């Protein structure tokens, strides 16, 4: 009896084996590869751009069309062994692409561009963060390769030539043709959305699919395509003047404050500190009874607290510097700072130099990182300090000089001058992956207990922010001791997000229910960074209207009474009622535009004409038009160098 059962089991296994070999050796294999790629693509969507939304049937249909295009070459192979090998290669390349895209999305809440793949100088930063981005579910991108490899190595299956069913290619081809005929007209429409001059990767993937996005991205990179709407300076200037007049019209809807800040800091020193990854949500918040940012809390309570500062892009520290220095938007592929460094801008250093200031820049990193050596060689900076210029480099957090050593040494490195100084400092200790690796006596410098979040991304982030706050406290005390308190301006701002959107621990920490979380609020929190300013003579002011990094330059020039020749931003004291991000999102005091629809910030509900007055509705539409114009001007200036010989 046992022998009979064993024989039966062997026959069953052999039948399964032959069936698998048959499927892998005939053109049915092409359908299997197509289904695997489709499954992985939907898996990618559900963990990235559609993470908190239902995947559109339209998007799946578009994806099917691109999958057919990807696997179609497999039909051309008559030899089943070669077809099998080619299918493995195609499947592997697509899997690696989706895996890399998901990792980058987890890191930056954005999609990887081919322009960024070539940035090998940033490999150390990427490798540092990589372990925090990996998780077990990502094995689904490669589980089929593992299974096939096991079966091949164990010789459970052998791929050999088997004659195809002659009718199968014809039937499948007919189905593909019918599908293509019903969908082909959607391709140009979706790709047109990808190629618009407002380069929203998020919107491009949702409409053009991940494959449509990458197709256009690679095409643009190979052809050095420029999507600038203005190719001529005079044409751009007319749009700029119109934009500024439009902004004045918007301001009439609000009650503007008197222009009392103009010239309040004329002739005074100016210090600016760019704080790595520090978002507004940590300010004033406690964990287990301890303030996360006690020193910044006091600074902001005593001086000017700008609660609604937004990063002008979803990208990097270098892009934050680009926005602050030039008052223009960075390109979303992250290349504006390093690629277009030789451009002419009406930059902040040039403005302060004309006013008789001595300009100083300091960053505790290598000068090669983000091409900073070349960037600052083109700017009107008198003294530039990078990692190797500091005498004490004994404490490095990963590869950056610790904030504490940066702040301790910078005062002694400032040149002696008769006139005022402008100092731009870039602090980096709270950089991802937020583990403070390399810090000495951490227990004496991190004053909070993150409790149950210990070892998580959120826990590490809060500790790194707490350390950055500790170091800022030391700077603030030394700033006062050196006599700068009464004769200098100090502005601090966060460069970009720290925590990625939709982190479960973050949602819990913010006191929200992850099942009913306001997605619009999360998008708002993602770009909302810390910002505050000390102007001698001004105390306890809170500014709540939306501002962005491009508004910092005109703000500082206004209070120092220095002419601002060209800025896309507007002084924070002049009540611009909206700000935009370079991917086409807009923030107002009450509403949020996510590149497609307007939503109420308070509730996250989309705005419908029946519950919103026509006046407000028309104004919001006008804001979108203005945003398109503003970003279009910026892209034109950056990619076409339109300010050359004009500023």
Beta strands, then each sheet from edge to edge (+ up, - down):
strand 1: 269-275
strand 2: 286-287
strand 3: 290-291
strand 4: 304-306
strand 5: 309-310
strand 6: 358-363
strand 7: 383-385
strand 8: 396-397
strand 9: 400-401
strand 10: 421-426
strand 11: 488-494
strand 12: 528-529
strand 13: 531-534
strand 14: 541-543
strand 15: 547-548
strand 16: 578-580
strand 17: 586-588
strand 18: 591-593
strand 19: 598-600
sheet 1: 7+ 6+ 10+ 1+ 11+ 13- 4+ 14+
sheet 2: 2+ 3-
sheet 3: 12+ 5- 15-
sheet 4: 8+ 9-
sheet 5: 16+ 17- 18+ 19-
end
